[in-house]
Amino acid sequence: MRRIMLRVAYDGTGYSGWQEQENAITIESELNKALSSVTGEDISVIGASRTDAGVHAEGAVCVFDTDSRIPAEKFSYAANTRLPEAVRVWESTEVEPDFHPRHCNSEKTYEYRIWNDDFDNPLMTRYTHFIYRDIDVDAMDRAAQCLVGEHDFKSYCSTKAEVLSTVREIVSIRVERDSVDSRLIRITVTGKGFLYNMVRIIAGTLIEVGTGLRTVESVKTALEAKNREAAGPTAPAKGLTLKRMIFL
């Protein structure tokens, strides 16, 4: 039995998130179906993270086990001929049989994108959250820095999360306008683990700072409160993309 690791990109629009569900089309179910067709086996991938409905990815990671003799690097080519155009396997490699993407030290980088102009951009609307109001990006970036480090992120976690601990570590966070097109704003967050809706709640809170609905200092106050009601709203899923995942 061999274990194969995949790096996957997908447009999450129209999908009910990563995790396989009854009566729903998900990224996991599409991969299972394609890989089962390739190998002739009943394949169930194990994902490193579970994105919500409507969230996108460029660097999602998953593994699966197979007895197939297909060379590891060829699985990406074979799977892509059977996957819908919104899902692509960018890389396939063989890993140790006991490698588990959720049980090892790693860093994930997410990017939340905002389109800031008088009108929405139809070529960007699937991948950005449109805001027409003026946004103070410098204030957002200053506010974001208090979130760097290891903290209890209970305020920035959905109340639906079922976890033993809400302590997580953010390695870096920055907010900036695109150097080519200043209408595009990026919130880039790298961390060693994330809670349910954590990045979207951070984004929603920082957007309130940028649009003048809350102060820079309130982001730290919300963190210390350890109360979901102290932070801002959960930003829409379509603006979020899992950019990459590295194993330490």
Disulfide bonds with the S-S distance in Angstrom:
none
